[in-house]
Amino acid sequence: QTLFDYFDKDGSGTVDFEEFLTGVRGALNERRKGLVQMAFAVLDKDGSGIIEPSEIVSTYDASKHPDVIAGKKTADEVFREFLDTFDVGG
């Protein structure tokens, strides 16, 4: 939820492209903006222009993580750690 709170500037419960772009750090030249657009498109599964929480859940496949393969962690643990990397200011 913290990830969405960070990107969801208008509090709508969704993240549109402009909010996503605003959340990315650093100045964006055209090449970098294109990479951000590609990343957004990967997350925006339905092409609505808005990233829903379920779209991130369906995109990130923790089962391929080395710690899951080695049996050190569950896919859920790895996924939660992934989400925790986005805990900004909170």
LOTI-918347 format. One record per residue (C-alpha): residue number from 1; x, y, z. Coordinates in nm, 3 decimals. Example, Ala and Ser with C-alpha at 12.3 -4.5 7.8 and 13.67 -1.06 7.14 Angstrom:
BEGIN
<vomar><i>1</i><X>1.230</X><Y>-0.450</Y><Z>0.780</Z></vomar>
<vomar><i>2</i><X>1.367</X><Y>-0.106</Y><Z>0.714</Z></vomar>
REM end
This chain:
BEGIN
<vomar><i>1</i><X>0.000</X><Y>0.000</Y><Z>0.000</Z></vomar>
<vomar><i>2</i><X>0.286</X><Y>0.238</Y><Z>0.073</Z></vomar>
<vomar><i>3</i><X>0.402</X><Y>0.210</Y><Z>-0.288</Z></vomar>
<vomar><i>4</i><X>0.064</X><Y>0.325</Y><Z>-0.410</Z></vomar>
<vomar><i>5</i><X>0.044</X><Y>0.604</Y><Z>-0.155</Z></vomar>
<vomar><i>6</i><X>0.378</X><Y>0.735</Y><Z>-0.283</Z></vomar>
<vomar><i>7</i><X>0.275</X><Y>0.732</Y><Z>-0.650</Z></vomar>
<vomar><i>8</i><X>-0.096</X><Y>0.803</Y><Z>-0.605</Z></vomar>
<vomar><i>9</i><X>-0.062</X><Y>1.180</Y><Z>-0.566</Z></vomar>
<vomar><i>10</i><X>-0.433</X><Y>1.258</Y><Z>-0.610</Z></vomar>
<vomar><i>11</i><X>-0.549</X><Y>0.990</Y><Z>-0.365</Z></vomar>
<vomar><i>12</i><X>-0.772</X><Y>0.820</Y><Z>-0.624</Z></vomar>
<vomar><i>13</i><X>-0.657</X><Y>0.469</Y><Z>-0.534</Z></vomar>
<vomar><i>14</i><X>-0.499</X><Y>0.427</Y><Z>-0.878</Z></vomar>
<vomar><i>15</i><X>-0.176</X><Y>0.542</Y><Z>-1.041</Z></vomar>
<vomar><i>16</i><X>-0.199</X><Y>0.704</Y><Z>-1.383</Z></vomar>
<vomar><i>17</i><X>0.096</X><Y>0.757</Y><Z>-1.615</Z></vomar>
<vomar><i>18</i><X>0.168</X><Y>1.112</Y><Z>-1.501</Z></vomar>
<vomar><i>19</i><X>0.171</X><Y>1.008</Y><Z>-1.135</Z></vomar>
<vomar><i>20</i><X>0.399</X><Y>0.717</Y><Z>-1.221</Z></vomar>
<vomar><i>21</i><X>0.632</X><Y>0.945</Y><Z>-1.414</Z></vomar>
<vomar><i>22</i><X>0.634</X><Y>1.203</Y><Z>-1.134</Z></vomar>
<vomar><i>23</i><X>0.732</X><Y>0.929</Y><Z>-0.888</Z></vomar>
<vomar><i>24</i><X>1.042</X><Y>0.835</Y><Z>-1.085</Z></vomar>
<vomar><i>25</i><X>1.350</X><Y>1.016</Y><Z>-0.964</Z></vomar>
<vomar><i>26</i><X>1.590</X><Y>1.218</Y><Z>-1.175</Z></vomar>
<vomar><i>27</i><X>1.556</X><Y>1.427</Y><Z>-1.487</Z></vomar>
<vomar><i>28</i><X>1.420</X><Y>1.234</Y><Z>-1.782</Z></vomar>
<vomar><i>29</i><X>1.569</X><Y>1.273</Y><Z>-2.126</Z></vomar>
<vomar><i>30</i><X>1.371</X><Y>1.128</Y><Z>-2.417</Z></vomar>
<vomar><i>31</i><X>1.547</X><Y>0.791</Y><Z>-2.400</Z></vomar>
<vomar><i>32</i><X>1.483</X><Y>0.755</Y><Z>-2.028</Z></vomar>
<vomar><i>33</i><X>1.123</X><Y>0.870</Y><Z>-2.064</Z></vomar>
<vomar><i>34</i><X>1.079</X><Y>0.596</Y><Z>-2.327</Z></vomar>
<vomar><i>35</i><X>1.211</X><Y>0.336</Y><Z>-2.081</Z></vomar>
<vomar><i>36</i><X>0.969</X><Y>0.458</Y><Z>-1.816</Z></vomar>
<vomar><i>37</i><X>0.683</X><Y>0.434</Y><Z>-2.068</Z></vomar>
<vomar><i>38</i><X>0.785</X><Y>0.076</Y><Z>-2.147</Z></vomar>
<vomar><i>39</i><X>0.796</X><Y>-0.013</Y><Z>-1.775</Z></vomar>
<vomar><i>40</i><X>0.457</X><Y>0.148</Y><Z>-1.722</Z></vomar>
<vomar><i>41</i><X>0.314</X><Y>-0.048</Y><Z>-2.016</Z></vomar>
<vomar><i>42</i><X>0.438</X><Y>-0.375</Y><Z>-1.863</Z></vomar>
<vomar><i>43</i><X>0.259</X><Y>-0.295</Y><Z>-1.537</Z></vomar>
<vomar><i>44</i><X>-0.055</X><Y>-0.153</Y><Z>-1.701</Z></vomar>
<vomar><i>45</i><X>-0.183</X><Y>-0.492</Y><Z>-1.816</Z></vomar>
<vomar><i>46</i><X>-0.523</X><Y>-0.372</Y><Z>-1.934</Z></vomar>
<vomar><i>47</i><X>-0.390</X><Y>-0.065</Y><Z>-2.116</Z></vomar>
<vomar><i>48</i><X>-0.616</X><Y>0.166</Y><Z>-1.916</Z></vomar>
<vomar><i>49</i><X>-0.339</X><Y>0.415</Y><Z>-1.842</Z></vomar>
<vomar><i>50</i><X>-0.373</X><Y>0.334</Y><Z>-1.471</Z></vomar>
<vomar><i>51</i><X>-0.176</X><Y>0.082</Y><Z>-1.266</Z></vomar>
<vomar><i>52</i><X>-0.398</X><Y>-0.114</Y><Z>-1.029</Z></vomar>
<vomar><i>53</i><X>-0.250</X><Y>-0.302</Y><Z>-0.731</Z></vomar>
<vomar><i>54</i><X>-0.361</X><Y>-0.632</Y><Z>-0.886</Z></vomar>
<vomar><i>55</i><X>-0.153</X><Y>-0.555</Y><Z>-1.196</Z></vomar>
<vomar><i>56</i><X>0.167</X><Y>-0.537</Y><Z>-0.993</Z></vomar>
<vomar><i>57</i><X>0.075</X><Y>-0.858</Y><Z>-0.813</Z></vomar>
<vomar><i>58</i><X>0.019</X><Y>-1.035</Y><Z>-1.146</Z></vomar>
<vomar><i>59</i><X>0.341</X><Y>-0.899</Y><Z>-1.301</Z></vomar>
<vomar><i>60</i><X>0.603</X><Y>-0.978</Y><Z>-1.038</Z></vomar>
<vomar><i>61</i><X>0.688</X><Y>-1.349</Y><Z>-1.041</Z></vomar>
<vomar><i>62</i><X>0.873</X><Y>-1.421</Y><Z>-0.719</Z></vomar>
<vomar><i>63</i><X>0.883</X><Y>-1.795</Y><Z>-0.789</Z></vomar>
<vomar><i>64</i><X>1.191</X><Y>-1.744</Y><Z>-1.009</Z></vomar>
<vomar><i>65</i><X>1.387</X><Y>-1.567</Y><Z>-0.735</Z></vomar>
<vomar><i>66</i><X>1.708</X><Y>-1.755</Y><Z>-0.635</Z></vomar>
<vomar><i>67</i><X>1.605</X><Y>-1.769</Y><Z>-0.267</Z></vomar>
<vomar><i>68</i><X>1.271</X><Y>-1.927</Y><Z>-0.358</Z></vomar>
<vomar><i>69</i><X>1.437</X><Y>-2.179</Y><Z>-0.590</Z></vomar>
<vomar><i>70</i><X>1.688</X><Y>-2.265</Y><Z>-0.315</Z></vomar>
<vomar><i>71</i><X>1.405</X><Y>-2.309</Y><Z>-0.063</Z></vomar>
<vomar><i>72</i><X>1.535</X><Y>-2.032</Y><Z>0.163</Z></vomar>
<vomar><i>73</i><X>1.222</X><Y>-1.819</Y><Z>0.130</Z></vomar>
<vomar><i>74</i><X>0.868</X><Y>-1.852</Y><Z>0.005</Z></vomar>
<vomar><i>75</i><X>0.750</X><Y>-1.664</Y><Z>-0.302</Z></vomar>
<vomar><i>76</i><X>0.527</X><Y>-1.458</Y><Z>-0.072</Z></vomar>
<vomar><i>77</i><X>0.824</X><Y>-1.356</Y><Z>0.144</Z></vomar>
<vomar><i>78</i><X>1.023</X><Y>-1.248</Y><Z>-0.160</Z></vomar>
<vomar><i>79</i><X>0.725</X><Y>-1.059</Y><Z>-0.301</Z></vomar>
<vomar><i>80</i><X>0.672</X><Y>-0.873</Y><Z>0.027</Z></vomar>
<vomar><i>81</i><X>1.042</X><Y>-0.784</Y><Z>0.039</Z></vomar>
<vomar><i>82</i><X>1.011</X><Y>-0.654</Y><Z>-0.317</Z></vomar>
<vomar><i>83</i><X>0.721</X><Y>-0.432</Y><Z>-0.216</Z></vomar>
<vomar><i>84</i><X>0.911</X><Y>-0.314</Y><Z>0.091</Z></vomar>
<vomar><i>85</i><X>1.179</X><Y>-0.168</Y><Z>-0.138</Z></vomar>
<vomar><i>86</i><X>0.919</X><Y>0.090</Y><Z>-0.236</Z></vomar>
<vomar><i>87</i><X>0.848</X><Y>0.200</Y><Z>0.120</Z></vomar>
<vomar><i>88</i><X>0.928</X><Y>0.567</Y><Z>0.062</Z></vomar>
<vomar><i>89</i><X>0.915</X><Y>0.810</Y><Z>0.350</Z></vomar>
<vomar><i>90</i><X>0.702</X><Y>0.587</Y><Z>0.552</Z></vomar>
REM end
